[in-house]
Amino acid sequence: MLTAAVSGSFHRHMSAITAAVHELAALSVRVLSPSDPRVVAAKGEFLFVASDRHRSVKLVQDRHMDCIKAADFLWLVCPDGYVGLSAAMEINSALDAGVPIYTIVAPSDVTVREYVTVTRNLTEAVDRANANPRQNRPESLLIDPHSSIEEAHAMLERVESALIRQNHFDDPAPRVYRELANLRTKLILPSSVQ
């Protein structure tokens, strides 16, 4: 199933963002973030939506950027051309991950405009994304914490089994290191603690 993330100014364009999320769902596109754009809380100027599992600005923003990196495309909502600082940061996250960025209205900022593809409508963006599917999309603990933690537990149980219940004739090192590498990849853990 094709996936997308949606970015834009929650303060200025929330109704257009909500409409885009619903239209993407109607086009059989899974919206990773924000999957439920109903505003439910605020912290200063930052708005939390119903699909935000936490009330931490950093965790919500990190999760949104992880969703952008994992999506097939980013849909930018800027009906008046306005792209705020948060959306500009999200565009950069998409660029770094090689995620195509589509919109209907070109951003007012001439630099940002260079990195966004203007389409006639959302259907055209979906067609373009379907024509060029992304490979090797990163996973993140923040996108689906419950399944990621369950999978991590299973990996750790296999490590435990290899270390504790080992056959004295088998070297457990290859299995242990393979599972630890899989765990690091699954959780996007740094290779060294700083």
SERO-4910 file (N, C-alpha, C, O; in steps of 0.05 Angstrom, whole numbers):
BEGIN
 pado doro    nc1    nc2    nc3   cac1   cac2   cac3    cc1    cc2    cc3    oc1    oc2    oc3
  Met    A     17    -24      0      0      0      0     18     25      0     37     26     15
  Leu    A     11     44    -16     25     69    -18     22     85      8      0     85     20
  Thr    A     43     98     17     42    114     42     50    142     37     65    148     18
  Ala    A     40    160     53     46    189     51     47    201     78     37    191     98
  Ala    A     60    224     79     59    242    103     50    269     92     54    275     69
  Val    A     38    284    109     27    310    101     39    331    119     40    329    143
  Ser    A     49    353    106     61    375    121     47    401    112     37    404     90
  Gly    A     48    420    131     37    446    126     33    460    152     38    449    173
  Ser    A     25    485    151     20    500    175     -6    492    188    -28    497    177
  Phe    A     -5    480    212    -29    473    226    -46    497    233    -70    496    233
  His    A    -33    519    239    -47    544    247    -61    556    223    -84    566    226
  Arg    A    -49    556    200    -60    570    177    -76    552    159    -95    561    145
  His    A    -69    526    158    -81    509    137    -93    483    147    -94    463    132
  Met    A   -102    482    172   -111    457    184   -134    445    168   -135    421    165
  Ser    A   -153    461    159   -176    450    144   -166    437    118   -176    416    110
  Ala    A   -147    449    105   -136    438     80   -119    413     86   -120    394     70
  Ile    A   -105    412    108    -90    389    116   -110    366    121   -105    343    112
  Thr    A   -131    371    136   -151    351    142   -164    340    116   -167    316    113
  Ala    A   -170    358     98   -182    350     72   -162    332     57   -170    312     45
  Ala    A   -136    339     57   -116    323     43   -114    295     56   -112    275     41
  Val    A   -114    293     82   -112    267     95   -136    250     87   -133    226     81
  His    A   -160    261     87   -184    246     79   -183    238     50   -191    216     42
  Glu    A   -174    256     33   -173    250      4   -152    228     -1   -156    211    -18
  Leu    A   -129    229     13   -109    208     10   -121    181     18   -117    161      4
  Ala    A   -136    180     40   -148    155     49   -168    145     28   -169    121     22
  Ala    A   -183    164     15   -202    156     -5   -188    145    -30   -199    130    -46
  Leu    A   -163    153    -34   -146    144    -56   -130    119    -49   -112    111    -63
  Ser    A   -137    107    -26   -124     82    -15    -95     87     -9    -78     69    -13
  Val    A    -88    111      0    -61    117      9    -62    118     40    -79    131     52
  Arg    A    -43    103     52    -41    104     82    -26    128     90     -2    131     83
  Val    A    -38    145    106    -25    169    116    -11    162    142    -24    155    162
  Leu    A     15    163    142     30    156    166     29    178    187     27    172    211
  Ser    A     28    203    178     27    225    197     19    250    182     30    256    161
  Pro    A     -1    265    192    -18    259    215    -42    242    206    -57    250    188
  Ser    A    -44    218    217    -66    200    208    -93    210    218   -113    204    205
  Asp    A    -94    224    240   -119    235    250   -114    264    258   -105    270    280
  Pro    A   -119    283    239   -111    311    243   -129    328    260   -128    353    259
  Arg    A   -146    316    276   -163    333    294   -146    344    317   -133    329    331
  Val    A   -147    370    320   -132    383    341   -144    376    368   -168    380    372
  Val    A   -128    366    386   -138    358    413   -124    372    436   -134    371    458
  Ala    A   -102    385    431    -87    399    452    -67    418    440    -61    417    416
  Ala    A    -56    435    457    -36    454    448    -15    458    471    -22    456    494
  Lys    A      9    464    462     30    472    481     42    497    469     59    495    451
  Gly    A     34    520    480     42    545    467     30    546    439      6    543    436
  Glu    A     47    550    420     38    552    392     36    524    378     25    522    356
  Phe    A     47    504    391     48    477    379     21    463    384     11    461    406
  Leu    A      9    453    362    -16    439    363    -12    409    362      3    399    345
  Phe    A    -25    395    380    -25    366    380    -51    356    367    -72    367    372
  Val    A    -48    336    350    -72    324    337    -78    297    350    -61    286    365
  Ala    A   -101    286    343   -110    261    356    -91    238    351    -89    220    368
  Ser    A    -77    237    329    -59    215    324    -32    218    338    -15    200    337
  Asp    A    -27    241    351     -3    244    367     -6    228    393    -24    234    409
  Arg    A     12    209    397     10    191    420     21    204    445     15    195    468
  His    A     37    224    442     51    237    465     45    267    465     37    278    444
  Arg    A     49    279    487     46    308    488     74    321    492     78    339    509
  Ser    A     93    311    477    120    322    476    125    333    448    123    318    429
  Val    A    131    358    447    135    371    420    157    356    405    154    349    382
  Lys    A    180    350    419    202    337    405    195    309    396    201    302    373
  Leu    A    181    293    413    174    266    404    154    266    381    156    250    362
  Val    A    135    284    382    116    286    360    130    295    334    125    283    313
  Gln    A    147    315    336    161    324    312    180    303    302    182    298    277
  Asp    A    194    289    320    212    267    311    197    245    298    205    234    277
  Arg    A    174    238    309    157    217    297    148    226    269    148    210    250
  His    A    139    251    267    130    261    241    152    259    220    147    251    197
  Met    A    176    267    228    199    266    209    206    237    202    214    232    180
  Asp    A    204    219    222    209    191    216    188    180    196    194    165    178
  Cys    A    163    189    200    142    181    181    147    192    153    142    178    133
  Ile    A    157    217    152    164    228    126    185    211    112    183    205     88
  Lys    A    206    204    127    228    188    116    219    161    107    230    149     88
  Ala    A    198    150    120    188    123    113    166    124     92    159    103     81
  Ala    A    156    147     85    134    150     66    143    147     37    166    152     31
  Asp    A    123    141     20    129    141     -9    131    170    -20    145    175    -39
  Phe    A    116    188     -7    118    216    -15    108    234      8     94    225     26
  Leu    A    116    259      6    107    280     25     88    298      9     95    308    -12
  Trp    A     64    302     20     45    321      9     47    347     24     42    347     48
  Leu    A     54    368     11     57    394     23     31    411     19     23    416     -4
  Val    A     19    419     40     -5    436     39      3    465     44     11    472     66
  Cys    A      1    481     23      8    510     26    -10    526      6      1    537    -13
  Pro    A    -36    526     10    -54    537     -9    -50    567    -16    -58    577    -37
  Asp    A    -37    581      3    -30    609     -3      0    613     -8      9    636     -9
  Gly    A     15    591    -10     43    593    -15     60    593     10     84    590      9
  Tyr    A     47    597     33     62    599     59     72    572     68     57    553     70
  Val    A     98    571     74    111    547     86    125    557    111    144    573    109
  Gly    A    116    548    134    128    557    159    155    543    164    164    526    148
  Leu    A    167    550    186    193    538    193    192    508    198    210    493    189
  Ser    A    171    499    212    169    470    217    166    455    191    179    434    186
  Ala    A    148    464    173    144    451    147    170    452    130    176    433    116
  Ala    A    185    474    132    210    476    117    230    454    128    244    442    112
  Met    A    230    451    154    247    430    166    238    402    157    255    385    152
  Glu    A    212    398    155    201    372    145    208    368    116    214    345    108
  Ile    A    208    388    100    216    386     72    245    377     71    252    360     55
  Asn    A    262    389     87    290    381     88    293    352     96    310    338     85
  Ser    A    277    343    115    278    315    123    271    297     99    284    276     95
  Ala    A    251    305     84    243    289     60    266    289     40    272    268     28
  Leu    A    277    312     35    299    314     16    323    295     24    333    281      7
  Asp    A    330    296     49    352    279     59    346    250     55    365    234     50
  Ala    A    321    242     57    314    214     54    307    206     25    300    183     20
  Gly    A    307    225      7    301    219    -21    271    216    -26    263    202    -44
  Val    A    255    228     -9    225    226    -11    215    248    -29    221    272    -24
  Pro    A    201    242    -50    190    263    -67    169    280    -52    155    270    -35
  Ile    A    169    305    -59    151    325    -46    132    336    -68    142    348    -87
  Tyr    A    106    334    -63     86    344    -82     68    364    -68     64    363    -44
  Thr    A     57    382    -85     39    402    -75     22    411    -99     28    405   -122
  Ile    A      1    426    -93    -16    438   -114     -7    466   -119     -6    475   -142
  Val    A      0    481    -98      8    509   -100     38    510    -94     47    500    -73
  Ala    A     53    523   -111     82    526   -106     86    544    -81     72    563    -77
  Pro    A    106    537    -65    113    554    -42    121    581    -51    133    585    -73
  Ser    A    116    601    -35    123    629    -41    154    632    -41    165    647    -57
  Asp    A    167    618    -23    196    620    -20    209    608    -45    204    585    -51
  Val    A    225    624    -59    237    615    -84    255    591    -80    257    574    -98
  Thr    A    269    590    -58    287    567    -53    272    542    -48    277    521    -60
  Val    A    252    543    -30    236    519    -24    222    509    -49    220    485    -53
  Arg    A    213    528    -65    199    521    -90    216    502   -108    205    485   -122
  Glu    A    242    505   -107    260    489   -124    259    459   -117    267    443   -133
  Tyr    A    250    453    -93    251    425    -83    224    411    -82    222    389    -73
  Val    A    204    425    -92    177    415    -91    166    412   -120    171    429   -137
  Thr    A    152    390   -125    139    386   -151    110    394   -149     95    383   -133
  Val    A    102    412   -166     74    421   -167     58    402   -185     66    397   -208
  Thr    A     36    392   -175     19    375   -190     -9    388   -193    -15    407   -179
  Arg    A    -24    378   -212    -51    389   -217    -70    383   -193    -87    400   -186
  Asn    A    -66    360   -181    -83    351   -158    -69    329   -143    -48    320   -151
  Leu    A    -82    320   -122    -71    299   -106    -70    272   -121    -51    256   -116
  Thr    A    -89    267   -138    -89    243   -154    -64    241   -171    -53    219   -174
  Glu    A    -56    263   -183    -32    263   -199     -7    256   -182     10    241   -190
  Ala    A     -6    267   -158     16    261   -140     17    231   -133     38    218   -133
  Val    A     -7    219   -128     -9    191   -121      0    174   -146     15    155   -143
  Asp    A     -8    182   -169      0    168   -194     30    169   -197     43    149   -205
  Arg    A     42    192   -192     71    195   -195     86    178   -174    106    165   -181
  Ala    A     76    177   -150     88    161   -129     86    131   -136    104    116   -131
  Asn    A     63    123   -146     59     95   -154     78     87   -177     87     65   -178
  Ala    A     83    106   -195    101    101   -218    130     98   -209    146     85   -223
  Asn    A    137    109   -186    165    108   -177    166    100   -147    172    117   -130
  Pro    A    160     75   -141    159     67   -113    187     68   -100    207     63   -113
  Arg    A    187     76    -75    212     78    -60    220     50    -50    203     34    -42
  Gln    A    245     45    -49    256     20    -38    271     27    -12    280     49     -8
  Asn    A    275      7      4    291      9     28    283     33     46    300     49     54
  Arg    A    258     34     52    249     56     70    256     49     99    253     26    108
  Pro    A    266     68    114    274     63    141    249     58    159    228     69    155
  Glu    A    253     42    179    233     38    199    241     53    224    265     60    227
  Ser    A    223     59    241    230     74    266    212     65    288    188     59    284
  Leu    A    223     64    312    208     58    336    185     77    339    163     69    349
  Leu    A    188    102    332    167    122    337    143    119    318    121    128    325
  Ile    A    146    107    295    124    104    277    103     85    288     79     92    287
  Asp    A    111     62    297     92     43    309    106     31    333    116      8    332
  Pro    A    105     45    356    120     36    380    112      8    390    130     -7    397
  His    A     86      2    390     78    -24    401     90    -47    385    102    -65    397
  Ser    A     87    -48    359     98    -70    343    128    -70    344    141    -91    345
  Ser    A    141    -46    343    170    -45    344    181    -57    370    201    -71    370
  Ile    A    168    -50    392    177    -60    418    172    -91    420    189   -105    431
  Glu    A    150   -100    410    145   -129    410    166   -144    394    176   -164    402
  Glu    A    172   -133    370    193   -145    353    220   -144    367    236   -163    365
  Ala    A    226   -122    381    252   -120    395    253   -140    417    275   -152    422
  His    A    231   -144    432    231   -165    453    237   -192    441    252   -208    453
  Ala    A    225   -199    419    229   -225    406    259   -228    398    270   -249    402
  Met    A    271   -207    388    299   -208    381    316   -212    406    335   -229    405
  Leu    A    310   -198    427    325   -201    452    322   -229    464    341   -240    475
  Glu    A    298   -241    461    294   -268    471    311   -288    455    321   -307    466
  Arg    A    314   -283    429    331   -301    413    360   -297    421    375   -317    421
  Val    A    369   -273    428    396   -268    438    400   -283    464    420   -297    468
  Glu    A    380   -281    482    382   -294    508    384   -325    504    400   -338    516
  Ser    A    368   -335    486    368   -364    481    395   -373    471    406   -394    479
  Ala    A    407   -357    453    433   -364    441    455   -363    463    473   -379    462
  Leu    A    453   -344    481    474   -341    501    471   -361    525    491   -371    535
  Ile    A    446   -366    533    442   -382    557    437   -411    551    447   -429    565
  Arg    A    422   -417    530    415   -445    524    432   -455    501    422   -472    485
  Gln    A    456   -447    499    472   -454    476    481   -483    477    486   -495    499
  Asn    A    484   -495    454    496   -521    451    526   -516    452    537   -499    438
  His    A    541   -531    469    569   -526    472    586   -531    447    609   -523    446
  Phe    A    573   -542    427    588   -547    402    583   -525    381    597   -523    361
  Asp    A    562   -509    386    556   -487    367    566   -461    378    565   -455    402
  Asp    A    577   -445    360    586   -418    368    562   -399    366    552   -395    344
  Pro    A    553   -388    389    530   -370    388    535   -342    377    517   -328    371
  Ala    A    560   -335    373    567   -308    365    554   -299    339    542   -277    339
  Pro    A    554   -315    318    541   -306    293    511   -299    297    501   -279    287
  Arg    A    497   -317    312    468   -311    317    464   -287    334    447   -270    329
  Val    A    480   -284    355    478   -261    373    483   -235    358    467   -217    360
  Tyr    A    504   -234    343    511   -209    329    491   -203    307    485   -180    301
  Arg    A    480   -224    294    460   -219    273    435   -207    286    424   -188    275
  Glu    A    426   -219    308    402   -208    322    407   -180    332    389   -163    331
  Leu    A    430   -174    343    436   -147    353    437   -127    330    428   -104    333
  Ala    A    448   -135    307    448   -118    283    419   -112    274    412    -90    267
  Asn    A    402   -133    274    374   -130    267    360   -111    287    344    -94    279
  Leu    A    366   -114    312    354    -97    333    362    -68    328    345    -50    330
  Arg    A    388    -64    323    397    -36    319    383    -24    294    375      0    295
  Thr    A    380    -40    273    366    -30    249    337    -24    255    326     -4    247
  Lys    A    324    -42    269    295    -39    275    290    -14    291    271      1    286
  Leu    A    306    -10    311    302     13    329    316     38    320    314     59    333
  Ile    A    331     36    299    348     58    289    365     68    312    366     92    319
  Leu    A    379     49    324    397     56    347    424     65    336    433     55    315
  Pro    A    437     84    349    464     92    340    483     68    344    479     52    362
  Ser    A    503     67    327    523     45    329    540     48    353    552     29    362
  Ser    A    542     72    364    557     76    389    543     97    406    530    115    395
  Val    A    544     93    432    531    112    450    549    136    454    573    133    458
  Gln    A    538    159    452    554    184    455    549    197    482    561    217    488
***
